[in-house]
Amino acid sequence: MLRSKGFVAATLALAMISGCQSPPKPEDMARTSLQTAPADLQLLCAHAVAGAAQVDSTKVLPTSSRALDAASYSVDLDAGGRKFNCIVDTAGSVKSVTPAG
């Protein structure tokens, strides 16, 4: 019984120590190393690609995105196995949809 009390105390101490760790700074997080397009802009591109590819929008998935400049993003999408690229601006205007290839 004494051994199990020691084990419980050690487990609780370890849990308290690991619970006190701070999250990483934003600049140290992997996702902040490349600015991705906001989800709503990715969805706009998905709908635009669905029309261009003539597939149901539920079959179009954004695979990656990146900021081109302060006002626009490039979004790569998969439309049922066919690859597309979409350029969208921060106001939500789709500037282009092109097959990638």
Beta strands, then each sheet from edge to edge (+ up, - down):
strand 1: 60-69
strand 2: 72-79
strand 3: 82-89
strand 4: 94-99
sheet 1: 1+ 2- 3+ 4-
end
